Amino acid sequence: MSKPTNISLHIDHLVLDGAEFAHLDGAVLQAAVSAELTQMLANGGLPAGWQSAGLMGAVQAGNFNLPHQPNSQGLGQQIAQQIYGGER
């Protein structure tokens, strides 16, 4: 893994499919994903699969277990960890 000297992360759309997400604050969720993912990239570098990817059109978080009552901040962090960990 190489550590980038400059990180530019932009999440244009964050899509969560399912009624269990209806109560969440989308702006808080997206900000949490962005903050957590930026921190992980700064600390751990780029996952091998991203080093030659350049601009990425979409990234899948895959499947993961939801807490009983997810909140926007916690779920955003979990999504970011899934995205980052899935690419390692």
N, CA, C and O of each residue as an XYZ file, in Angstrom:
352
protein
N       0.823     -1.182      0.000
C       0.000      0.000      0.000
C       0.866      1.245      0.000
O       1.827      1.347      0.763
N       0.526      2.166     -0.841
C       1.269      3.418     -0.853
C       0.428      4.508     -0.216
O      -0.793      4.542     -0.371
N       1.103      5.403      0.509
C       0.400      6.510      1.140
C       0.341      7.681      0.169
O       1.376      8.158     -0.297
N      -0.855      8.140     -0.135
C      -0.983      9.250     -1.072
C      -0.529     10.559     -0.448
O      -0.643     10.755      0.761
N      -0.016     11.444     -1.275
C       0.387     12.745     -0.772
C      -0.783     13.719     -0.792
O      -0.776     14.706     -0.056
N      -1.773     13.462     -1.612
C      -2.930     14.331     -1.706
C      -4.169     13.469     -1.908
O      -4.228     12.659     -2.832
N      -5.150     13.648     -1.044
C      -6.377     12.866     -1.144
C      -7.525     13.794     -1.514
O      -7.766     14.799     -0.845
N      -8.218     13.452     -2.570
C      -9.416     14.179     -2.956
C     -10.539     13.161     -3.068
O     -10.554     12.335     -3.980
N     -11.464     13.228     -2.146
C     -12.562     12.272     -2.113
C     -13.870     13.034     -2.277
O     -14.156     13.975     -1.537
N     -14.651     12.614     -3.252
C     -15.952     13.234     -3.482
C     -16.977     12.119     -3.639
O     -16.829     11.240     -4.488
N     -18.005     12.164     -2.823
C     -19.091     11.196     -2.928
C     -20.278     11.942     -3.520
O     -20.896     12.782     -2.865
N     -20.577     11.623     -4.754
C     -21.663     12.304     -5.448
C     -23.015     11.750     -5.005
O     -23.933     12.514     -4.705
N     -23.135     10.443     -4.963
C     -24.379      9.791     -4.546
C     -24.031      8.630     -3.625
O     -23.093      7.873     -3.873
N     -24.797      8.511     -2.577
C     -24.671      7.375     -1.674
C     -26.029      6.694     -1.670
O     -27.018      7.270     -1.216
N     -26.077      5.476     -2.172
C     -27.347      4.770     -2.328
C     -27.412      3.624     -1.334
O     -26.560      2.735     -1.330
N     -28.434      3.657     -0.493
C     -28.712      2.574      0.449
C     -30.098      2.051      0.112
O     -31.058      2.817      0.031
N     -30.194      0.773     -0.079
C     -31.445      0.162     -0.516
C     -32.115     -0.536      0.658
O     -31.558     -1.480      1.218
N     -33.297     -0.085      1.031
C     -34.050     -0.760      2.077
C     -34.765      0.215      2.993
O     -34.289      1.326      3.226
N     -35.900     -0.201      3.508
C     -36.725      0.635      4.380
C     -36.035      0.937      5.711
O     -36.344      1.941      6.353
N     -35.114      0.084      6.124
C     -34.449      0.280      7.410
C     -33.544      1.518      7.427
O     -33.062      1.925      8.484
N     -33.321      2.106      6.263
C     -32.479      3.300      6.172
C     -33.290      4.595      6.117
O     -32.712      5.682      6.139
N     -34.617      4.496      6.045
C     -35.468      5.664      5.829
C     -35.329      6.726      6.921
O     -35.460      7.915      6.630
N     -35.073      6.337      8.145
C     -35.004      7.289      9.251
C     -33.646      7.990      9.369
O     -33.503      8.918     10.165
N     -32.668      7.570      8.604
C     -31.318      8.121      8.724
C     -31.194      9.477      8.046
O     -31.893      9.764      7.075
N     -30.309     10.298      8.560
C     -30.007     11.606      7.978
C     -28.963     11.408      6.887
O     -27.802     11.123      7.181
N     -29.366     11.557      5.640
C     -28.483     11.290      4.502
C     -27.227     12.139      4.485
O     -26.153     11.646      4.142
N     -27.346     13.419      4.854
C     -26.179     14.304      4.854
C     -25.161     13.880      5.911
O     -23.957     13.892      5.657
N     -25.641     13.509      7.089
C     -24.749     13.049      8.163
C     -24.103     11.731      7.771
O     -22.910     11.531      7.996
N     -24.877     10.840      7.191
C     -24.363      9.544      6.756
C     -23.264      9.717      5.711
O     -22.201      9.104      5.816
N     -23.518     10.547      4.710
C     -22.531     10.772      3.654
C     -21.268     11.438      4.207
O     -20.158     11.080      3.812
N     -21.428     12.392      5.108
C     -20.271     13.053      5.720
C     -19.451     12.063      6.550
O     -18.222     12.128      6.561
N     -20.133     11.149      7.242
C     -19.435     10.150      8.054
C     -18.650      9.177      7.178
O     -17.521      8.816      7.509
N     -19.243      8.750      6.058
C     -18.535      7.865      5.124
C     -17.294      8.579      4.600
O     -16.203      8.010      4.584
N     -17.463      9.807      4.179
C     -16.356     10.576      3.609
C     -15.235     10.798      4.622
O     -14.062     10.599      4.304
N     -15.589     11.208      5.836
C     -14.585     11.479      6.873
C     -13.818     10.216      7.253
O     -12.592     10.235      7.360
N     -14.542      9.124      7.455
C     -13.899      7.867      7.857
C     -13.013      7.323      6.742
O     -11.892      6.879      6.996
N     -13.508      7.356      5.523
C     -12.734      6.841      4.398
C     -11.494      7.691      4.148
O     -10.425      7.154      3.856
N     -11.623      9.005      4.259
C     -10.468      9.895      4.100
C      -9.416      9.612      5.164
O      -8.222      9.575      4.865
N      -9.850      9.412      6.397
C      -8.914      9.111      7.486
C      -8.204      7.780      7.244
O      -6.995      7.674      7.449
N      -8.945      6.779      6.815
C      -8.325      5.476      6.560
C      -7.340      5.548      5.401
O      -6.291      4.905      5.445
N      -7.659      6.315      4.369
C      -6.734      6.480      3.244
C      -5.473      7.222      3.684
O      -4.367      6.864      3.279
N      -5.636      8.245      4.505
C      -4.485      9.007      4.985
C      -3.587      8.157      5.871
O      -2.362      8.256      5.795
N      -4.190      7.322      6.709
C      -3.412      6.501      7.643
C      -2.885      5.216      7.030
O      -1.772      4.791      7.338
N      -3.676      4.594      6.164
C      -3.299      3.275      5.654
C      -2.877      3.250      4.197
O      -2.413      2.223      3.702
N      -3.032      4.364      3.509
C      -2.663      4.397      2.100
C      -3.756      3.849      1.215
O      -4.833      3.472      1.676
N      -3.453      3.815     -0.056
C      -4.411      3.315     -1.038
C      -4.414      1.792     -1.069
O      -3.348      1.176     -1.101
N      -5.579      1.182     -1.061
C      -5.637     -0.267     -1.257
C      -5.058     -0.608     -2.637
O      -5.129      0.201     -3.562
N      -4.502     -1.778     -2.762
C      -3.839     -2.183     -4.008
C      -4.760     -2.041     -5.219
O      -4.310     -1.637     -6.291
N      -6.027     -2.364     -5.063
C      -6.973     -2.285     -6.162
C      -7.266     -0.868     -6.630
O      -7.777     -0.671     -7.732
N      -6.949      0.110     -5.808
C      -7.219      1.502     -6.157
C      -6.008      2.212     -6.734
O      -6.152      3.291     -7.308
N      -4.821      1.643     -6.600
C      -3.600      2.346     -6.975
C      -3.546      2.683     -8.457
O      -2.966      3.702     -8.832
N      -4.124      1.866     -9.293
C      -4.098      2.155    -10.722
C      -5.480      2.510    -11.256
O      -5.663      2.654    -12.465
N      -6.448      2.650    -10.363
C      -7.833      2.863    -10.793
C      -8.098      4.288    -11.272
O      -8.946      4.489    -12.141
N      -7.401      5.272    -10.732
C      -7.684      6.654    -11.112
C      -9.072      7.058    -10.655
O      -9.445      6.803     -9.510
N      -9.831      7.676    -11.521
C     -11.194      8.082    -11.217
C     -12.078      6.845    -11.175
O     -12.100      6.056    -12.119
N     -12.795      6.682    -10.092
C     -13.639      5.501     -9.927
C     -15.097      5.925    -10.028
O     -15.543      6.813     -9.302
N     -15.829      5.295    -10.917
C     -17.223      5.641    -11.121
C     -18.135      5.172    -10.006
O     -19.084      5.867     -9.642
N     -17.855      3.997     -9.460
C     -18.701      3.452     -8.393
C     -17.885      2.470     -7.568
O     -16.989      1.792     -8.071
N     -18.220      2.417     -6.295
C     -17.591      1.463     -5.383
C     -18.712      0.791     -4.612
O     -19.608      1.460     -4.098
N     -18.662     -0.515     -4.533
C     -19.671     -1.276     -3.810
C     -19.185     -1.576     -2.401
O     -18.046     -2.005     -2.214
N     -20.028     -1.356     -1.422
C     -19.669     -1.687     -0.040
C     -19.932     -3.155      0.264
O     -19.410     -3.687      1.244
N     -20.727     -3.809     -0.560
C     -21.028     -5.213     -0.317
C     -22.061     -5.373      0.785
O     -22.791     -4.434      1.104
N     -22.118     -6.542      1.355
C     -23.073     -6.848      2.413
C     -22.400     -6.762      3.768
O     -21.227     -7.106      3.909
N     -23.134     -6.309      4.752
C     -22.623     -6.283      6.114
C     -23.797     -6.302      7.079
O     -24.932     -6.022      6.693
N     -23.525     -6.630      8.320
C     -24.564     -6.723      9.330
C     -24.883     -5.340      9.890
O     -23.984     -4.587     10.265
N     -26.158     -5.024      9.940
C     -26.598     -3.758     10.510
C     -26.796     -3.903     12.012
O     -27.252     -4.941     12.492
N     -26.447     -2.853     12.748
C     -26.819     -2.858     14.167
C     -28.341     -2.850     14.285
O     -29.035     -2.517     13.324
N     -28.860     -3.211     15.448
C     -30.307     -3.278     15.652
C     -30.989     -1.952     15.303
O     -32.018     -1.939     14.627
N     -30.415     -0.844     15.764
C     -30.951      0.478     15.453
C     -29.809      1.354     14.939
O     -29.199      2.086     15.718
N     -29.513      1.290     13.644
C     -28.383      2.041     13.102
C     -28.610      3.549     13.193
O     -29.728      4.034     13.024
N     -27.523      4.281     13.465
C     -27.596      5.738     13.395
C     -26.714      6.189     12.235
O     -25.868      5.429     11.764
N     -26.908      7.401     11.782
C     -26.241      7.890     10.578
C     -24.721      7.893     10.719
O     -24.013      7.455      9.813
N     -24.218      8.382     11.846
C     -22.763      8.476     12.047
C     -22.117      7.088     12.095
O     -21.140      6.825     11.395
N     -22.666      6.218     12.917
C     -22.097      4.874     13.067
C     -22.179      4.048     11.794
O     -21.236      3.339     11.445
N     -23.302      4.140     11.105
C     -23.461      3.388      9.870
C     -22.523      3.931      8.794
O     -21.973      3.161      8.008
N     -22.336      5.249      8.753
C     -21.399      5.842      7.799
C     -19.985      5.330      8.002
O     -19.280      5.034      7.037
N     -19.574      5.227      9.250
C     -18.244      4.687      9.552
C     -18.144      3.227      9.146
O     -17.124      2.802      8.604
N     -19.189      2.461      9.401
C     -19.193      1.040      9.047
C     -19.126      0.855      7.530
O     -18.420     -0.030      7.047
N     -19.847      1.677      6.784
C     -19.815      1.593      5.325
C     -18.415      1.898      4.810
O     -17.905      1.191      3.941
N     -17.794      2.940      5.337
C     -16.439      3.309      4.908
C     -15.448      2.185      5.191
O     -14.596      1.873      4.359
N     -15.565      1.586      6.358
C     -14.659      0.486      6.716
C     -14.872     -0.698      5.779
O     -13.912     -1.366      5.394
N     -16.106     -0.957      5.417
C     -16.401     -2.048      4.490
C     -15.831     -1.769      3.115
O     -15.256     -2.658      2.487
N     -15.984     -0.539      2.641
C     -15.441     -0.163      1.335
C     -13.926     -0.300      1.334
O     -13.357     -0.912      0.429
N     -13.278      0.257      2.327
C     -11.823      0.238      2.401
C     -11.287     -1.174      2.618
O     -10.353     -1.605      1.943
N     -11.885     -1.884      3.560
C     -11.436     -3.246      3.855
C     -11.679     -4.216      2.728
O     -10.917     -5.166      2.548
N     -12.737     -3.990      1.961
C     -13.055     -4.856      0.841
C     -12.092     -4.712     -0.321
O     -12.037     -5.578     -1.194
N     -11.335     -3.630     -0.339
C     -10.398     -3.372     -1.430
C      -8.963     -3.716     -1.064
O      -8.068     -3.541     -1.890
N      -8.721     -4.193      0.133
C      -7.360     -4.483      0.583
C      -6.881     -5.807      0.082
O      -5.752     -6.205      0.370
